Amino acid sequence: MADKREILTAEQLDAMTPDERAQAFRDRIITRPDELPEDFREKIYDRAQQLGAEHADRS
């Protein structure tokens, strides 16, 4: 399950160098579905199924 990542404020981002800011964003990119909160992951999967069904209906 995902750990709670610190939310960065605009003030914190402004205080960073461009490299630090870029790294802060890279550190917050989630690439594995199991790192997402389960309820959010379910919403994504449900929406993907809905979009897939809509696309199949148009074909």
N, C-alpha and C positions, 0 to 999 in steps of 0.2 A: 504494500500500500504506500501511497505517496507520503513523504514527510512534509511538514509544513515549511514552505520556503518563505523566507523573509520578504515582505513587500517593501520595495524601495520607493521612497518619495521622490518627487521632482527635485527637492532640495539636495537629497543625497546624490542623485544622478548628476546634478549640476556641479557638485563638489568633486566628482571623479574626473580623471583624465579620460580622453577618448578610448584608450586601450582598456582601462578599468571598466568603463561603461559597457563596452563591447563584451568583455568577459562576463560581466554581471548578467547580461542578456543571454549569452551562451549557456551559463550555468543554470538558467531557468527554463531552458527548452526541454520539453519532455518528449522522448522518442519511443518510449515503451508504454503501451496501454495499461499495463499493470501498475504503473506509477501514478495513474490518474485516480481520483476518488471514484469509488464504485458507482455512485449515483450519477456522476457526470459521464462516466464511461458508458453506462446504460443508455443515457440520453443520446449520446453520439451513435451508438449501435442502432438504436430505434430509428433515429433520423436517417441513417444510411440505408436501412431496410426500406423505409418509406420512400426515399428518393429512388432506390433501385426498382421498387414496384411501380412508381410513377413512370420511370424510364421504360420499363418493360411494356407498360400499357400503351406507350406512344410508338413502340416499334411495330 
